[in-house]
């Protein structure tokens, strides 16, 4: 089996395989599951057309069913969970069935939450096919669906059996989807590894040219940051909260747009800029730090501002953030590039001013 393995430490430890081949997943599963186990692949039409055949080639020792879910963030809903349950029952699924989540973050979140709920929990494997899912959402066991009041409000911590990332899937990924992952990669560098930030800056041309050799290292280094923080704090009681940098602002933008018209990466990018302005006002960052962040995001093609939004409305939407405590908005801010802290005394007035900085 080729590729790199990183192990996540948790109540139920699991491996993250980077650079593994879709066709080889069956070989790994044979070491973990009994022959004939019922596997339920959950994917969407685009990913299914591209990669379902490759995945199924290695699964000949298993009974395999497939459920195709429509594309879009709006599919992360309790209604879709109910429909998945009905489909699984029709396919003869039981407590010994195993879910394979083949796709990006939406599929991973949706299929993972379904697995956690179906018959009180069945195993699942994350098979991320986007950069965003590889470096972020597939790692850590957080699974969820959205609610009109906010993103990922209904969910669970439910570790997978394994994460299986085949880099070849990045070759067919639209650039907009690559940008979603790059936003998270920049986030990982900003919160925990300034040398990684420098690496991205030094190789920004190769990043934009989609140099796949570079993306292998980029993905490995970004995933390592996520694995480290998740292993230290599985249930998000401390350090893992740092991974939400830019997300309190970004999720508000996504919710305001009803999860249409703005991607997760765009929201996080603008959110990181807003958070950096707030940190600047508090004296935690220098103007040079903020400028460096903005420059890199712009070079990569990520937005740093947004038009025609009402800051008060966005401020109100931030009230539904899961990190908030007893009515107090809790934010992640930088105290220098490569260093982040959780701030529990954020005031509405300063958050409002931060929003004004990124609304044009």
N, C-alpha and C positions, 0 to 999 in steps of 0.2 A: 504494500500500500504506500503510494507516494504522498508527498506533502508534509506539512508541519502540523504537529499536535500541541495544543495548549490545554491544560487541564484546569477546569473551574472548580474551586473548592466551595462546597456548599453542603447542606444537609444531605443532599443526594448529588454527589460529585458527578461530573460528566465531562467528556472531551470535546474540544473544538478542533475540527480538522480543517486546515487551510490548504487549498491546492489539491484536494481529493477529487477523484473523478466520479461523476454520477453513476457510471456503470459499475463502480466498485462498492457502492453502498451495500448491495446485497451480500457481498462477501463479509463485510463487517457485521451486518445484522445476523448472519448465520452463527456468529460467535455469541450473540446475545439473546436470540429468540429461537424457539423450537420450529422445526420444519413444518410448513403448512400454516403458520400464523397468518391471520387475516390482516392485511395491510390496506389502509384506506388513504389513498393519495388525494389531498385537497389542493387544488391549484386553480388558476384562472385560464381563460381561453388562449391568451397570447403565450404565456409560459408553457402551457400544456402542449401547444403546437410545436414549440421549439425544443422542449426537453423531456417530454413524457416518455418518448420512445427510448431515449438514452438511459433514463432511470429504470425503466421496466426491464431492460436487457439483463440487469443483474438480479432481478427479483423472481427468477423462475422457480425457486424452491418455496415460494409463498403464494397464498391466495390473494390476489390483488384486485381492489376495486378503486374506481376513480370518481371523485365528485368535482365538477367544474363550477366555480363560483364566478359571477360577473365581476369585472374589474371596478376599482374605485374605492376611495376611503369610506364612502357611504355604506359599503358592504360590512363594515365593522359595526354591527348592530345586534341587539338581542333578537330581532326578527330573523336575521340570517342564522344565528345560533340555533334557533328553533327549527328552521328549515334544514340545516345540516343534521340535526337530530333525526328528523323524519327520514331523510335520505339514508342515513346510516342504518336505521332500523330496517328499511326496505332491503338494504344490502346484506342483512344478516349479521350486523356488527354486534359484538358482545363485550364482556369485560376483559377478554384476552386480545381484542383487536388492538392494532397500533396505527396511529395517525402519522402520515408523512406530509409535512407542510412544505410544499414545493412552490416557492415564489418569493415575493418581496415582503416588506414589513406588514402590509395589510393581511396577506395570507398567513404569515407567521403568527401574528397577534390573534387572528380569528380562529385558525385551526388549533392553536395552542390553548385558547380559552375553551373551545369546544372539547378538546381532549381532557381538560381539567374538570369539566362538568359532566361529561357523558358517563352514565352509570357510576357516578362519584369519582371518576378519574381513570383514564387509560393512558398508556405511554404514548409519547410522540417524539418525532425527530424533526429538527429544524433543517431545512435544505434551502438556504437563502440563495436567491438568484440575482439580487441587486447589491450594489456596493453598500447602500444604506443598511440593508439587512445583515450583510456579512460583518460589518464593523460595529453594528450597534444593536438593532432590535432582536436579532436571533440569539444574542448572548445575554444571559442574566435571568432567564426564566420569567420575565414579566410578560404577561399576556392580558389582553384587554379588548373591549369594544367601546365605542363612543356613545355619548348621550347628548341630546340637544344642549344641555347645560355646559358641556365641556368634553375635551378629548380624553379617552382612556379612563373614564370615571368608573367603569364597571370591569373589574379584572381580578387577577390573582398572581401570586408568585408560584410558578409551576415549572420546575426545571425539566428540560427535555432529556431523552436518553443520550442524545449527541447533537452536535451541530456539524453539518457536512457542507463545506463550501467548495464549489468547483469554479475556479477563476475563469474558465472558458465562457461561463454565462455572461461575464461582463462585456464580452466582445460584441454581443448583440444588443446591449443596453442603450436606449436612447440617451443622448447627452444630458437631457433634463433630469433623468433618473440618476445618472452619475453625479450630477450636482447635489442631489439629495444626500448621497453618501459623503461627498466631499465636505459638505457643511458639518457633518458629524465628525469627520476626520480632523478638520480644523478645530472643532470644539475640543476633541480629545487632547490635541496639542496645547491649546490655550489653557486648559485646566490642570494639566499634569506633566507636560514635557516640552519645555522651550526648545530643546535640541531638535525635537521632532518638528516643531514649528519652523525652525531654520531649514530643516531638510525639505519641507514642502515649499518654502520660499525659494530655495536654491534650485529646485527641480520643477518650478511652476510651469515652465514651457513644456516639459515632458508630460506633466499632468494634463495640460490642455491638449496635447497631441495624442493622448490616450496610449502612452507607452505601457504595454501590458507587463513588461518586466518590472517597471517602476511600480505599477499598481500592486504587484505581489508583495513588495516590501512595504508599500504604503498601507495595505490591508493588514499585514502582519503586525506592524507597529501600532496601528490604530486599535486593532483587536486586543493587543496586549494591554493597552491602557484600560479598556473596558473590563477585561478579565480580572485584572489586578483589583480594581475598585469593587467589582461584584464579589470577588472572593473574600475581600476584607469586610464586606457589609452586604450580605445577601438580601436582607429585607428592607434596605433603604432607611436605616435608622441613623446613619451618620455619613461616612465618606461617599457612599454610593449616590447620595443626593447631589454631589458635585456634577454628575453626569447630566443633570437638568439645566446646565448653563445655557442660557438663551431660550429655553423651552417655555418658561412662564410667559414671556412675551410672545414667543412664536405660536404657542398653542392658542393664545387669545386671538391672534390674527387668523388662524385656521378656523376657529369656532365662529368668528365674526363673518367669515366667508362661507359658512356652512360646509367646510371641508371641500370647497370647489374654487378653482381660480387661483389658489396659492398652494404651492407644494410644501411639504414638511421642511425640506431643505431651505426653501426661500424664507419660511417663517422663522426657522432657527437662525439663519444668517442675519436677518433684520433684528431678531431678538438679541443676538450677541452684541450687535452694535448698540442697541438701546441700553443693554446692561453695562456696556463699557462706558457709555456717557454717564450713567448713574455712578459707576465706580470712580470716574474722573471727578465728578462733583464732590464725592466724598474724600478725594485725595488719595485713593487707592491705586489709581493708574495715572500715568502722565499723558499729556497730549500726544507725545510721540508713540506711546503704546497704542492709543486709540487709532492713530493714523496708520500704524503698522498693520493693525487688524483690518481696518477698512481697505487698505491697499491690496492686501492678499485676497480678501473676499471678492473685490472688484476684478482683479486679474483673473481669478478662476471663473468669473461670470456669475457670481452670486450677488443678489441685491443687497444694498445697505440702507435703503430707504423705501418708503411706500407712499403712494398718493391717495388723497381723498378719503382719509379715515378720521374718525372722531375719537380723539384720545380718551375722553371720558367713558365712552362705550367700551373701549379696549381695557381700560382700567377696571371697569365693572366685571368684564369677562374673566379677568385675572383672579377675581374673587373665588372662582370655582377650582383653582389650582389645588392639586392633591397635597402639596407640601404645606399649604397654609395651616395655621394652628390657632384655634380660638379667635378666629376673625382677623388675625394678623397675617399679612402677606409675607411669605418667606421666599427669599430670592437667593440665587447663587451669583456671586460677584467675584471678579478677579482682584487679587491684591498684588498683582504683578503678572506678567506673562508667564504662563506655566504654573501658576499657583491660584487656587480658587478656595473660597470659603463660603459657608452658608450664613446668610444675613437674616436675622429674625426680627429686625426692628425697621424694616422698610416702610417708609411713610408714603401715603397716597400722593402727596404733593411732589415728592422727588420722582416717583414713578411717572406721574403725569408729565413732568418736565422732560424725562427721558424719552417718553413717547413723542413729545413735540419735536425732539431733535431728529427723529427718523421719519416724520410725516411731512411730506412736501406738498 
